[in-house]
Amino acid sequence: MLERPQIFWAPACVIPPSSWDDYVNRQNYSIQINLKGVQMFDTTYFSSGQVLTNASDGGYNQKDLGSYGWILANDRTILCSHMGQIPSMVSLPFCAEAYALMSSWMFLDHWYQFHRLEFPDILHMTDSQAVIKRIQYHPSYKPLNHDADIFSYIRLTRAKLDSVKLEHVKSH
């Protein structure tokens, strides 16, 4: 009598991304829109052990269109920057500020993850005291409908970026 052949299932082979663009294209859409279009000026300082300065800002207009921008630099040069329109959400000033911070931290998280580098010390500056207070003093707050996703991602990323110092700067 013939024996039934045994079938062995091998795990799927995952080919590692060949470049930063390849890595970005493999992410889901909500992450891609925050990683695509980042203007890279000088990447040599990302692994230098220097303190990096990250500044973000967000805003909205009367048509409920939110926008954001951020910049990352060291004491010598601008490393990269990014800006865009906040996708598919009711934009409030608070949400726009939080989205800008989230977008910059999302980039840092994925950049250092892709390149397998240790996170440097980062000074993050924003003109929103409300966002800083929400992050620092109310980590277990009950999120509102319009900011739940943003602050969930900020909290998850904050755990990885434990060397980030938040600082309020006056503007306007």
Beta strands, then each sheet from edge to edge (+ up, - down):
strand 1: 39-40
strand 2: 52-60
strand 3: 66-73
strand 4: 78-85
strand 5: 122-126
strand 6: 164-168
sheet 1: 1+ 4- 3+ 2- 5- 6-
end
